[in-house]
């Protein structure tokens, strides 16, 4: 049985924090196993990992999530024209082309009709995004690579040079224009016609949907769970003041903030077959290229280690996971913490959470051991995860890369 999935499980012992808050400013939570648990949203965890990954990339190997692309398109086209003496395009025409790029080509990926920008809605936290629905979809925040944005800008300029009536005709036939221009920016696999690819790993990993152009959406190759507390959640109400130092008049402002702490369990799963399909140019003869391997290591390390940034300046609560398990699976499997972990004899949830995870792991192997392959953990008592290798983060990344190559070699 092919183990096409690699699932990474981690336990994170967070000190006092409010890394991911809801619309009222409270630490996010959920009801699980009949009790309230702390929660860090999947979106906030992906966002933190993606930003850490992009910090290591440069030039065209960047992606951007944005709502209004007109200014950037204008800048790119202005630079193209300035560096190409054969292009005679006025600043006014560039501005009109950028407007077309925004209102027709880009926003048209979510709606077949161009629309005027509307005031963006506030996200529910500093790390989450608004997910638009219905009529709001045409003003959606969208993820594009710089390669695609540059190609779009170049395509707009070339079309305008070929046809003097381009700007009028494209507004009249926007849907046809989308299919003839923007679809060229993504390469499709004839065996998987709905899998549009990207050269950017973060796009291939987390996917993107274009509501009006489902034929060029990119399916996500990495599923990321919410980080959920292994035990009942408790919050602390922190009273604070801001002192007026100029007038020496005592407190100039008073307020409250909610904080929490605890042990969190989170997973992410790499679907290697989907990664091969979604990540264009990353595999040659069934193996990751050296460049792609480096990028996969960087993103995977970020998914293991990075956390959302809410109120981190006032809590400094970023820690490394206290335990990591990576394993090959034939079908994605996470482990249950439905029974809340109780504090240990001397307090703390680390020992109890690790024992619970080891028990769930053993039970799953006893139920259907054939779906599990090799595994590796950070150092832990040998009896806890019998048969698993142990090592540090670099060794875990070696394991993930080798597992990806082994499956890719068979699937390509």
C-alpha positions, 0 to 999 in steps of 0.5 A: 500500500503506497504511503502517499501522505506524510503527517506531522504531529506536534505538541506546543506548550505555550506560556501566557499568550493571546496569539490568535484572538476572536472578534471580541479580543478573546483568545480563540477557543472551541468546545471539544470533549465537552470542555472549552479548549484553547485554539489557534486557527489553521489560517493563522498557522498557515499565515505565519508559516507562509510569511516565514517561507517568503522571507527566504525567497526573492524576486519573481519567487514571491507571492502576494495576497492582496485585494487591489492590484492596480497600483502594482500593475501600474508600477510593473508596466511603467518599468517594462516600458521604461526598459523597452524603447520599442514600447511607446505607451503613455502613462495615461494608457498604462493607467487604463491598462492597470485598471483593466487588469484590476477590474476585468482580469484580476477581479474577474477571476471571482466574478464575470462582471467587473466591479468597483472597489468596496470598503474591505471588511475587517478580519476577525484577528490580526492574522486571519483573513475574511472569506468572502461569499456571494456578491462579496467574492468579486472583491476577494483577497486573492493569492498570485505569484509575482511570475503571474502578475508580471506575465499579466502586465506583459500580456496587457501591454502586448495586447494593447500594442497589437490592437488599438481597440484593445481596451474597448474590446476587452471590456466588452468581452471580458470573459473571453479575454480572461480565458485567453490571457490569464489561463496561459499563466498556469500550466495544466496537467492533461491527466488532471485538467482541474489542477492548475499549477504554480511554480510557487510552493506556498500556492501549491501547498495551500491552494487557491480558488477562483470562483469564476474560473474553476478550471485554473484553481490550484488544489492544496497539497498540504492540509493544516489543522487548527492547534487545539488545547489538549486540556480544559482552557483557562483564561487570565484577565490582565489589568494594565495601565499606561502612565502619563510620564509628561504630566506625572499624573498617574495612569492616563489609560486603563484597560483589560486584556485576556490571556491564556496558556496551555498545551496544544496539539496540531497536525499538517499532512503533505499529499505527495501526489497532489504536491507533484501535480500542483508544484510546477517544475519542482520534480525531475524524474521523480525527484525534487530538484535541489532548489525545490528540496531547499524550499520544501525544507524551509516551508516544512520547518516553518510549519513545524516551528512558526506561530501567529503573532497576536500580542506577541510584543507584550507576551513574547510567547513564541516557543518551539514544539516540545514534541514532533512526530512525522510518519508516512501514512496511506490515508491521513490520520490525526489522533484524538484528544477528546478526553481532556488531559489532566495536570500531572502530580506536580502540575503541567500538561506535557507528560500527560499529553505525550502519554495520551498521544503515544496511547492514541498512536499505539491504538491506531496502529493496532486497529489498522497498522498497514496504513502506517509506514516509517516514523520519526520523533524528537527524542522521547522514551523509546517505549512511547513510540515503539519502532520510530526513529528519533532525531532533531528537526533537521533529521525530521526534514531529511525524513520528509524529503526522502518520503516525498521523493520515494512517493513522487518517483512512483507517481510520476 
